[in-house]
Structures are given as structure tokens and as C-alpha cells.
Amino acid sequence: MALPLPRPHRLDAYIAAGGLLGGFLLWAAGLSTRPAGEPIVLWDGRRPVLVPLAVMALCELLRRAAPRTALLAGVAALTADTVTQGSLATLVMFTDVVYAAVLYGTSASARRIPWVSGLFTVVASLASFAAWRTPEALLIGVAVGIVAFAPASTGLIVRNHRDAAEAARLRAEQTALRAETDRAQAVAAERARMARELHDMVANHLSAIAIHSTAALSLDDPATTRQALTVIRENSVEGLAEMRRLIGILRDDSGDLEPAVAPALDGLGALVEGARANGLDVALDASPGGALSAPVELAAYRLVQESLTNALKHAAPGRVTVVLARRADALEVRVSSPYGGRDGGPRAPGSGAGLIGMRERVALLGGTFEAGPVDSPEDGGKVWRVYATLPTGEGGTG
């Protein structure tokens, strides 16, 4: 069972109707491409011209929907037209059929049709000259080239431009998609970075405020209350300063997202003193072994800060040890606090974002991170240990 032909395009229907009407008007006016009585004209008279004209009009209907079928039928119609008195409308429609076969046909057809039409033009020129031995005979090859090779070449040029434009459009869409993906990833990464900064800068101070305000409310001792309020005020002022620094980062449009006042290892002493003021027994052993890059110093500072905050909220009474040591091409950070919890649960609520933020900071530098309870005889039993290695070479500081 033969498959039905696809529905013709509306523009092709207009072209077919226009070509058919033009050919009919030429026929009615008695205009033809060859006079009657020529040797090549096998079917004299005016009516035989209409048959190739009608077939060629049908080919125009299929020029876009079925270009290969239209070309084959068009060649047959043009062959029939050459043995009649001929119609200019049939020739013009044939050139359009050839053009459409190259433009709308398959890639293989678009490559072959110009070569075949060009070869046929050359053969027609040589055969005509060999038959009549006059320069005028070469005009037959020129006519064949105008009817077949010229429209095929034009169709190939237009198709190449169309394909190049489509390829450029696809590349532009892919570039826009990649740019949008990169933008979304950059926004997500920046939001995660700001979330870590906000948590690390504020959580320590708010935890101390929550713990000491609870102590002030639960103990009816003026001296204890005054001491707790002093600690609350200090942490409030420091937390406000950290918040102002974060707001400064968010408002900075110079591209420097880490101002010079960003925390560094030089501030560990003040950080430990603040933890001691909040009630922690902290021992610090810091020997970073020379200058480090700003990202490594900031990450190490934040790791210690968050570990002390967690110890303040969750650790059992006892000593908290903070050790920073240089090992080959990495900085080791180790914070140990007594494990076992406090009576009545943690002194301040936690969300678990601290450990996530620490792990993300270390991962961004290409380091390793571990956190959890371990048995430590040197620390006097079971402790909660945070252990991280931060690469100090160029590969880890980028």
C-alpha cells in the first residue's frame, strides 16, 4: 500500500496556481518557446503543451513536501515539454523545482543535484558543438545551465547559509544555557558561602547569650547575674560588629568578597579568651609554621570558632583542647571536647548547620574533615573530636 503524500505547503499551492495560470495565459495568447514545424517538435499543435504544464504545476505543489518526487516528475514533464511547442511557464517552474529539491531535500540530494546538473550542462554543450560544429551550438549548453545548474547552485548556497544560521542559533542557545547554569551555580555557591559566614559569625555569640541569660534567670545571685549580663553585653557587641562586617561584604560591589578585616589565625588568642569568658576551659596549642594563604587561615579560624561554639552548647564539663600544627603541605586542625552531654541536654539548641558548614569549608579547599566521638586516652576518655586537614600548597588554596 502506497503511503499518502504529505499535505502541500500553502505557499507552494500559491506558486503552483500562479504558474498554472501564467502558463494558461501564455497558451491562450499563442506564445510558445519554439515555432511549429521544428524538427524537434514531435507533437505539433497547441494543446499538447498543457499536459507538461499541468504536471509541472503539480510538481510545484510537492516542492517542499516531497522534493525528490517533485524533481523526478518535473524532469519527466520538462522532457515532454521539449518535444512540444513548449511553454515558458513550464521552464520557469522547473527551475523552481530544482531549487526547492536542493533547498528542502536531503543532504545527499543537496550535494548530488548540483554536480549532476553541472555535468549535464557540460555534456549538453559538448554534444551540441560536436553535432553542429558552430559556436552558436554552445548556447544550448548555456540554456541547460540556466535551467538546471543555476537554480541548483542557488539552492545549495541558500541551504548552506540556512544551515550555518541554524548552527549559530543552536550555539547561541547552548551558550545562553551554559551561562544560565553557571549563573545559577554561582548564586547557589554564594548563598551557601554567606550562610556559612552568617552561622559562624553569629552562632557563637548568640549561643553564649542564650546560655548566660538562662543562668541569670535561673540563679538568684546578684554577682552571677551581673557577670552573666557582662558576658551577654560583650557577645552582643561582638555579634553586632560581625553582622556589620557581613553587611559590608554583601554591599561591597568592588569584587573583593573577603575584606582585609576577615578573621585570621592571629585572632585565635582573642577567640579562645572569649570562650574562656563564656565558661569553657580551653587549652590552645597553635603552631601553624609560617604564613598561610587567606582562605586557609579563614577556614582554620572558622573551624575552631564553630568547634568552640559546639563545645559551649553540648560538651560535658572538662578541658577543651585546640591544636593547630603544620604537617608537610597541610595544616592540621584538631579540637577535642569532653563527650557525654550535660544533665538536662544541651544548654542551647542546635540545628546541625555548623558541622555541614565546616565540612563544606574544608571540601572547598580540597582537604579532609572528620567529626564524631572517639576514645582518647591522652584526653582522659571519650571525647568529641573535630579533625581537619587543610592543604597549604597552591592546589589547595585556590
C-alpha positions in Angstrom: 0.0 0.0 0.0 1.5 3.3 -1.1 1.9 6.0 1.6 -0.1 9.1 1.1 1.9 12.2 0.0 2.3 14.9 2.7 0.0 17.9 2.6 1.4 20.7 0.4 2.5 23.9 2.0 0.2 26.9 1.5 2.9 29.0 -0.3 3.6 26.1 -2.6 -0.1 26.0 -3.6 0.0 29.7 -4.4 3.2 29.1 -6.6 1.5 26.2 -8.4 -1.7 28.1 -9.0 0.3 31.2 -10.3 2.5 29.1 -12.6 -0.5 27.2 -14.0 -2.4 30.4 -14.6 0.6 32.1 -16.2 1.1 29.2 -18.5 -2.5 29.1 -19.5 -2.5 32.8 -20.3 0.7 32.3 -22.5 -1.1 29.4 -24.2 -4.2 31.4 -24.8 -2.1 34.2 -26.3 -0.4 31.7 -28.6 3.1 32.3 -27.1 5.5 29.3 -27.1 9.2 28.7 -26.8 9.5 27.0 -30.2 7.7 27.6 -33.5 5.6 24.9 -35.1 7.3 22.7 -37.6 10.7 22.5 -35.9 12.3 19.0 -36.3 12.4 18.5 -32.5 8.7 19.2 -32.1 7.0 15.8 -32.3 3.6 16.9 -31.2 2.5 20.0 -33.1 -0.4 22.0 -32.1 -1.2 24.0 -29.0 -3.0 21.5 -26.8 -0.1 19.1 -26.0 1.7 22.0 -24.3 -0.9 22.0 -21.5 -0.1 18.4 -20.3 3.6 19.1 -19.2 2.3 22.5 -17.8 -0.2 20.8 -15.6 2.3 18.1 -14.4 4.8 20.8 -13.6 2.2 22.7 -11.6 1.6 19.5 -9.6 5.3 19.3 -9.0 5.2 22.8 -7.6 2.6 21.6 -5.1 5.2 19.0 -3.8 8.3 21.2 -4.0 8.5 21.4 -0.2 6.5 18.3 1.0 8.2 15.8 -1.3 11.1 17.5 -3.2 12.6 14.3 -4.6 9.3 13.1 -6.1 8.7 16.6 -7.5 12.1 16.7 -9.2 11.7 13.3 -10.8 8.3 14.2 -12.1 9.5 17.6 -13.1 12.3 16.1 -15.2 9.7 13.9 -17.0 7.4 16.9 -17.6 10.3 19.0 -18.9 11.3 16.2 -21.3 7.7 16.0 -22.6 7.7 19.8 -22.9 10.8 19.8 -25.1 9.0 17.7 -27.8 6.1 20.1 -28.0 6.0 23.7 -28.9 7.0 24.4 -25.3 5.8 26.8 -22.6 8.0 29.4 -20.8 5.9 28.8 -17.6 6.9 25.2 -17.6 10.6 26.1 -17.8 10.3 28.7 -15.1 8.5 26.3 -12.8 11.1 23.6 -13.4 13.9 25.9 -12.3 12.0 26.4 -9.0 11.5 22.7 -8.6 15.3 22.2 -9.0 16.0 25.0 -6.5 13.5 23.5 -4.0 14.9 20.0 -4.3 18.3 21.2 -3.2 17.0 23.5 -0.5 14.4 21.2 1.1 15.6 17.8 0.1 18.0 15.5 2.0 21.7 16.3 2.5 22.7 13.7 -0.1 20.3 15.2 -2.7 21.7 18.7 -1.9 25.2 17.5 -2.7 24.4 15.5 -5.8 21.9 17.6 -7.7 24.4 20.5 -8.4 27.0 18.0 -9.6 24.6 16.1 -11.8 23.2 19.3 -13.3 26.6 20.8 -13.9 27.8 17.6 -15.6 24.7 17.5 -17.7 25.3 21.2 -18.7 28.9 20.3 -19.8 27.7 17.2 -21.8 25.0 19.2 -23.5 27.5 21.9 -24.5 30.0 19.4 -25.9 27.4 17.3 -27.7 25.7 20.3 -29.3 29.1 21.6 -30.5 30.1 18.2 -31.8 26.8 17.8 -33.7 26.6 21.3 -35.4 30.2 22.5 -35.3 29.2 26.1 -34.8 29.8 28.4 -31.9 26.1 29.1 -31.7 25.6 25.4 -30.7 27.2 26.2 -27.3 24.1 28.3 -26.5 22.3 25.1 -25.9 24.7 24.3 -23.0 24.2 27.8 -21.7 20.4 27.3 -21.8 20.7 24.0 -19.9 22.9 25.7 -17.3 20.4 28.5 -16.8 17.5 26.0 -16.4 19.3 23.3 -14.3 22.7 24.2 -12.9 22.0 27.8 -11.9 18.9 27.1 -9.7 20.7 24.0 -8.2 23.7 26.2 -7.3 21.5 28.9 -5.9 19.6 26.4 -3.7 22.9 25.0 -2.4 24.1 28.4 -1.4 20.9 29.3 0.3 20.9 25.9 2.1 24.4 26.4 3.4 23.6 29.9 4.7 20.4 28.5 6.3 22.3 25.6 8.0 25.0 28.0 9.2 22.4 30.3 10.7 20.7 27.3 12.4 24.1 26.1 13.8 24.8 29.6 15.0 21.4 29.8 16.7 21.9 26.4 18.4 25.4 27.5 19.6 23.9 30.7 21.0 21.2 28.8 22.8 23.8 26.4 24.2 25.9 29.3 25.3 23.0 31.0 26.9 22.0 27.8 28.7 25.6 27.3 30.0 25.7 30.9 31.1 22.4 30.5 33.0 23.6 27.3 34.5 26.9 28.9 35.6 24.9 31.9 37.0 22.6 29.6 39.0 25.6 27.6 40.3 27.4 30.8 41.2 24.3 32.2 43.0 23.9 28.9 44.9 27.6 28.8 45.9 27.5 32.4 47.1 24.3 31.8 49.1 25.9 28.8 50.7 29.0 30.9 51.5 27.0 33.6 53.0 25.0 31.1 55.0 28.3 29.7 56.4 29.6 33.1 57.2 26.4 34.2 59.0 26.2 31.0 61.0 29.9 31.0 62.0 29.9 34.7 62.9 26.7 34.9 64.9 26.1 31.4 66.3 29.0 31.7 68.8 27.8 35.0 70.2 24.1 34.0 70.3 24.9 30.7 72.0 26.8 32.5 74.7 24.0 35.0 75.1 21.4 32.2 75.4 23.5 30.2 77.9 24.3 33.2 80.2 20.8 34.6 80.0 19.5 31.2 81.1 22.0 31.2 84.0 21.0 34.7 85.0 17.3 33.7 85.1 17.8 30.5 87.0 20.2 31.8 89.7 19.1 34.4 92.3 22.6 35.7 92.8 23.3 39.4 92.0 27.0 38.7 91.4 26.3 35.9 89.0 23.6 37.9 87.3 25.9 40.8 86.8 28.7 38.6 85.4 26.2 37.0 83.0 24.9 40.3 81.9 28.5 41.5 81.3 29.2 38.4 79.1 25.9 39.0 77.3 26.7 42.6 76.5 30.2 41.7 75.3 28.8 39.0 73.0 26.1 41.3 71.8 28.6 44.0 70.8 30.9 41.5 69.1 28.0 39.9 67.3 26.8 43.3 66.1 30.3 44.0 64.8 30.3 40.7 62.9 26.9 41.4 61.4 28.1 44.8 60.2 31.1 43.1 58.6 28.8 40.7 56.8 26.5 43.5 55.6 29.6 45.3 54.3 30.5 42.1 52.3 27.0 42.0 50.9 27.1 45.6 49.9 30.6 45.6 48.5 30.5 46.0 44.7 34.2 46.1 44.2 34.5 42.3 43.7 36.5 41.9 47.0 34.3 39.5 48.8 36.8 38.9 51.6 37.7 42.3 53.2 41.1 42.7 54.9 39.4 42.5 58.3 38.4 38.9 57.7 39.4 36.7 60.7 42.8 35.0 60.6 44.9 32.8 62.8 46.2 35.9 64.7 42.8 36.2 66.2 42.8 32.7 67.8 44.0 34.1 71.1 41.1 36.5 71.4 38.7 33.8 70.3 40.0 31.4 73.0 39.8 34.2 75.6 36.2 34.8 74.6 35.4 31.1 75.0 37.1 31.1 78.4 35.0 34.1 79.4 31.9 32.1 78.4 32.9 29.4 80.8 34.9 27.0 78.8 38.3 25.6 79.9 40.3 25.9 76.7 43.9 24.9 76.0 45.4 26.3 72.8 48.4 24.9 71.1 48.8 26.7 67.7 52.0 26.4 65.6 50.9 27.0 62.0 54.5 27.2 60.9 54.7 30.4 58.9 52.4 32.5 56.7 49.4 30.8 55.2 47.0 31.9 52.5 44.0 33.9 53.5 41.4 31.1 52.6 43.3 28.6 54.7 43.6 30.9 57.7 39.9 31.9 57.4 38.8 28.2 57.2 41.0 27.2 60.2 39.7 30.1 62.2 36.1 29.2 61.4 36.7 25.6 62.3 38.0 26.5 65.7 35.3 29.0 66.3 32.5 26.6 65.4 34.1 23.8 67.4 34.2 26.0 70.5 30.6 27.1 69.9 29.5 23.4 69.8 31.6 22.7 72.9 29.9 25.5 74.7 26.5 24.2 73.8 27.0 20.4 74.1 30.2 19.4 75.8 30.4 17.9 79.2 32.5 19.7 81.9 36.2 19.4 81.2 39.0 20.8 79.2 38.7 21.6 75.5 42.0 21.3 73.6 42.7 23.2 70.4 45.7 22.1 68.3 47.0 23.6 65.1 50.1 22.0 63.5 51.8 22.1 60.2 52.3 18.7 58.5 54.2 18.7 55.2 51.9 20.6 52.8 48.8 20.7 55.0 47.6 22.4 58.2 46.0 20.1 60.8 43.2 21.4 63.0 42.1 19.3 65.9 39.6 20.3 68.6 38.7 17.9 71.3 36.0 18.4 74.0 34.6 16.1 76.7 31.9 13.8 75.3 28.8 12.6 77.2 26.5 15.5 77.3 25.2 17.6 80.1 22.4 17.0 82.5 19.2 18.2 81.1 20.5 18.2 77.5 22.4 20.9 75.6 22.5 24.4 77.0 21.5 26.0 73.7 19.6 24.5 70.7 21.5 23.5 67.6 20.4 23.0 64.0 23.3 20.8 62.7 24.3 23.5 60.2 27.6 24.0 61.9 29.0 20.6 61.0 27.7 21.0 57.5 29.4 24.4 57.1 32.7 23.1 58.4 32.6 20.1 56.1 31.8 22.5 53.1 34.7 24.8 54.0 37.2 22.0 54.1 35.8 20.5 50.9 36.2 23.8 49.0 39.9 23.8 49.9 40.4 20.1 48.9 41.0 18.9 52.5 39.6 16.2 54.7 37.2 16.5 57.6 36.1 14.2 60.4 33.9 14.9 63.4 32.5 12.5 66.0 33.1 10.7 69.3 36.4 8.8 69.7 38.2 7.1 72.6 41.2 9.3 73.5 43.4 8.0 76.5 45.5 11.2 76.3 42.4 13.3 76.8 41.1 11.2 79.7 38.4 9.1 78.0 35.8 9.6 75.3 35.9 12.9 73.6 34.2 14.6 70.7 36.8 15.4 68.1 36.8 17.7 65.1 39.8 16.9 62.9 40.5 18.6 59.6 43.5 18.9 57.2 43.7 22.0 55.0 46.1 21.9 52.0 48.6 24.8 52.1 50.0 24.4 48.6 48.7 26.3 45.6 46.5 23.4 44.7 44.6 23.7 48.0 44.4 27.5 48.3 42.8 28.4 45.0 
